[in-house]
C-alpha cells in the first residue's frame, strides 16, 4: 500500500527538474534518454535512484513503494522487438508498470552537464573539475549562406526563420542579402525548375546569410531542401568558433589539478579509497614513483578519449572499461599513466548528486539511493601463494 498523498508533484514535474539539470540536447546522437515508462500525470511522493535498472533494482523499487525510479543507463538503449514479460527487459518493464513505478534515464546528457557525472567523479579523485575532454556547446552557431532567385527568397526565408534560423539575442528574422548573378547548365536526367536541359541558365539571385544554432543543422537542411524550388539548392554552412569559457563548458570528461603533486602510487590508492568498492578495485599503468599533478577523468567507458588525453598533456587519466590493445598502443605513443576503474564505481556517485538536486528542488518528495551494487563483476582472484 502506498502512503497518503502528500505531494502535488507529478512524474512530469520531476522529469522537468531532471531535464533542466541534465538537458536532453546534451545527449549523444545514439543515446536514448528521458521517460522510459510511466504516466507524466501521476503524482510522485517517493523517488528511488540507481545506476542501472536490473530486475533486482526494479523489485526493490516496487517493494519500497516508490512512484519513480531514476537511473543513469537507459534500459532500452539497444533496440528490442519485444517487451514480453518472459524476456529480461520486458520482465523489468512489467514489474515497474504493475508496481506503479515510472522509469526515467539521464545518460550522456548527465555525463556532459555541469554539474554532472564527470564533475562528481573529478571531485572524488581529488581535482577541481575544469575543462571537458570533449567540449559540447548548446549555443554553438553556424553561419549559413543560401542562394535563391529573388522571386523565391521570401518563402525560403520564411520557412527557415520558422524553423529557428536567424535569431540573435532578442532579435529574430536576422539576415543579410547580397545581389548577384547565378548560372547553371542542366544536363543528363536533371529536372530544372528554371531553364532547359542542355542550355546555360543565368538569372539574378540573392545570397541570403543568417546564423542558426548548430543543433538545428540537420532540421534546417531538411526544411531548406523541402522549400527551395531548385532540385539542388546551392548553400554553404560554416561553423562559428565557440565563445564559451572552456573551463565551464559542457562536455564529456573533465581535466583538473590536484591540490599538491603526489606519487602515482598514492594517487591510485586515493582513487581506490574514494570510489565505491568493487570486488576487483582498480588497476593502473605507469611508474609508481612518478609525480602527478594534472588529471583527466572520464566516467564510464573512456578509451575513445585516449588520443585526446595524450594531446592534452595530462599526467594521469582515470576512466573505465579499458581494453588491452588500445591502451598498449596509447602507451607506445607516449600516453600518460592510466587508472582503470569499474564502470559502475565511476558513475554510481552521481546518484548522490541527483539526491541533493531533488532535495533542493522537490523537498516534499522522499528520495532514496538504492545501494544495490549493479557492477556485473562479482568475483576476482589472484594467483595463490
N, C-alpha and C positions, 0 to 999 in steps of 0.2 A: 504494500500500500504506500502511495506517495503521501507526503505530508500536506498540511493545509496550504492554500495559495497565499504566499507572502511576497510575491514579486509580480510587477506589471511588465517585466521584460519578457521578450519572446526570443525564439531562435533567430528570427530576423534581426533583432536588436544586437544580439551577441555577434552575429555574422558581420554587421556593420562595424562594430568595435574592432573586430579582428581585421577586417579589410582596410580600415583606416590605419591600423598599426602596421599591417603587412600588405601593402597594396597589391592586388592581383596582377596589375600591369608589370610588376617586377618579376613575375614567374617566367621561367624559361619557356620557349615556344613549345617544347614537348611535354610540359608539365600539365597536370590536371589538379587544380586547387579549387577550394570552395566547399559548398554544402554537398555532401555525397548522398545523404538520405535524411529525411525529416521534413516537417512542415514548418515553414518560417513563421506561421501564425501561432504556433503552440507556445505556451508560457514556459519560462525557464526559471527554476528555483535552485537546481544543483547542476554543476558542471564538473566533469572529470577531465583530466589531462593525461596524455600518454604520447609516446613517440610513434608507436605502431598500434594498429587495431588488430591484434591477434584474437583468436577465439577466446583465450583466457581473459584478455582485456575486455572484450565485449561482454562476457559473462559477468565479470566483476562490475562493470558499469551498470548492468541491469540489477545485479544484486544490491548495489548501493542506492538504487532508485534515482539515478541521475537523469536529467532531461536532455543533456547534450554532452557529447564526447568530442573533445578537440584533440587532433593528432597532427603529427608532422608529415609522415609518409602516407601519400594517398593510397587508399585501399584498392582503387580501381585504376591505377596508373597505366598498367598494361591492359590492352583490350580483352574483354571477355565476351563470350557469346551466350552465357547463361549465369544467372544468379539463383539457380535452383538450390533448395535447402540441403541437397545432398552433395553439393560442391563446396569446397572450403570457403571461398569468398561469399558464395551465396548463403552459406550457413551463418556467417557473421552478419550479413545484411538482415537476414530473417530474425536473428537473435535481437538485433537492435530495434528493428521495426516493431516486433512483437512486444518488446520491453518499453516502447515509447521513447527511445533514445535517438536523438538526431546526431549525425556524424559530420564533422567539419574538418577540413585539412588545410593547413598553411605550410607549404613545402619550400620550393626555391624562392618564392616571394618572401618567406620568412628568413631565408638564408641571406638575401640581398638587402633586407630592410635595415634601417637604423633607428633604434637598436634592433638587432635580430639575433639569429642563431650564432653567427660568426662573432658578434660582439661579446656574447656570453662566453664563448669558447676562449676568445682572446683574454678576457678578464681572468678566467680561471687559470690559464697558463702563465699569467703574470705580466701581461703587457696592456698598455692603454690602446684600445683599438683605433688605428689610424686609417690610412687609405685602403680601399679594397685591392685585391689582386686583379680582379676584372671589373672595372667600374661599369655601372649602369646609370644612365641619365634619363629620368622620366620626362624631363622637359627639353631633351635634345631636339634640335631643329634641323630640318632640311630646307634648302633653297631650291625651288622648282623654277624651270623655265619651260613654258608650253607655247608652241607655235600653232596659231589658228587663224583662219580667214576672219577678217573684221566682221563680216555678217554673222558669224557663228560665235564670236567671242563672248557675248553676253550669256548665252545659255551654258557655255562651258564654264565660265567663271562662277555663275550662279550655283551649278552643281558642286563644284569644288569647294566653294565657300560653305555651302550647306553641309558638306562632309567634314568640315573642321579646318579647312585651309584659310590662310590669310588673317590669322588672329595675332596681334602684337599688343600685349598688355591689355588695356581697356578699349582697344580699337579692333574692329572687325572689318572684313572685306578689304584688307590692305593688299595692294598690288601695284606693280609698275609696268607700264606698257611701252614697247619700242616698235615703231613702224619699220617695215622693211619689205622686201620682195622675196617670196618663196618660189621655188621651182621644183618640178619633178617630172620624170618621164615614166608612165606606167608601162610595164612590159609583161609578157607571158600571160598568166592567169589573173592578173590584177583586175580589181573591180573598183575603179576610182569613183569617188563621189563627184569630183570635178575633173574635167579633161577627158581625153580619149586615149585608149591603149596605143602605144607607139608614138604619141605626139608629146612634145615638150610643153608642159603647162607652167605658166608664170602668172602670179597674181599678188596683190598687196596682202601682206599678212601682219599680224601682231605677234610679238613675243611678249607673253604675259608672265611676269615674275612675281613670286609670292613665297612666303615661308609657311611651313606646316610642321607639326610635331612628327618626329621620326617614327613614333609608334603607329602613326596613321598611314605610313607609306604604302603598305600593301592595299589598304582600303581605298586610298586616293587613286592608286593606279587602276584599280577595278572601276572606280567611278569615271576616271578620265577615258578609259577605253570604251565605256558604255555610252558616254555622252558626246564624245568627239565625233564629228561626222566623217572623219577620214578613216579609211581601212587601217592605216598605220600612222597613228599620231606621232608627231615629232616633239620630243621633250627631253629634258635632262634633269637630273637630281644631284645636288651637291650637299654633302654633309657639312654642316657648320660646326666649328670647334665648340666644345662644351666650355661654359664659363663657370661651372660649379667649383667649389673648393674640393680638391681631390681627397683631402683628409676626411671630409664628411660626406662624400658621395656614396650613393647606394652602390651595391655590387657584391659579388661573391668573394669570400676570403677577406682577411684583414692583415695589415702589416703594422708592427709597433715595436717599441723599445722596452727592454727590461729596465727596471729602476737602476740596477747595477749589473755590470758584466758578471757572468758566472760560468763555472765549468760546465761543459756539455753534459757530463755525467750527472751533475747536480740538477741541471735543468730537466733532464729526462726523468729523474726521480720526482721532481716537483710536478711535472705533468701527471705522472702516475698517481701521486698523492692527491691531486686536486680533482681529477676526473672521477666519475662514478666507477666503482670497482667492477671489473670483469674477470672471468676465470683465467684469462691469459695476459692481462695487464697491457703493457706497451712494449714495443721494440724500437730500436733506433740504429742509425748508422753514424759513423764519424769517430774522431779521436776523442776519447772520454775527457782528456785534459784540455781540449780546445776551449778558449774563452768565447762565449757567445753573448751577443747583445741585441741584435736586430732579429726579430722573429716574425715569420709569416704563418698564418693558420688558415685552414680551410675545413669547415665542418663537413662531415660525410666523405664521400669518395672524391679525392683530390688529385689523382695522378694526372688529370688533364692539365693541371697548372704547373707541372714540374718545370717546363721550359720557361714559363713566365716567372716563376720564383727564382730560377737561376739568373735571369736577366735583371731582377730587382736588387740583387746584391745582398740578400739577407744571410744571416749566419746559420739559421736552422728553420726547417719547415715542419709544421705539425699538421697532420691530416690523417685520413683513414683509408682502408681498403687498397693499400699499395701492392703492386704486383712485381714479381721478380725482374722481368726484362725491362720495363720502363724505368725502374729505379736503377738497375745496373747501367743502362745507357746514360741516364741522368748523371750518375756519379762519374762515369768515364768522361763526360763532358765538363766536369768541374763543378757540378752542382753542390750546394751546401748540405750540411747534415740534415737528416730526416728523422722525424719521430712518427711512428705509425701506431695509431690508437685504434681501439674498437669503434666502429661506425656508431653504434648505439651510444657509447660513452661520450663521443664528441658532440652529440646533438641532444641527448636527454636533458642536460641542464637548461635548455630552452624552456622546458615546461615550467620552471620556477619563474621565468620572465613573464610568461603568459599568466601565471597565477597572480603576480604583482599587478599586471596590466588590468585584469578583471577586478581585482580588489579595489583598484583606484577608480575604475570607470563603471563598475557594476557592483557596488558594495553590498547590495541587497541579495546578491546571488552567492550561494555557498560554492567554493571551488576546492577541489581535491586533486592532488597529483597522485596518480596511481604508481606505486613503486615497483610494479611488476617489471622485472628485467626481461626485455624482449630481444636482447642480444642472442642471435641464434647459436653462438658457440657456447657450449655448456661444460666442456672438459678441456684440459690441457695436460701435457706430460712432458717431462724432460728425461733424458737417459738416466737409468738407475745407477747408483754408485755402489 
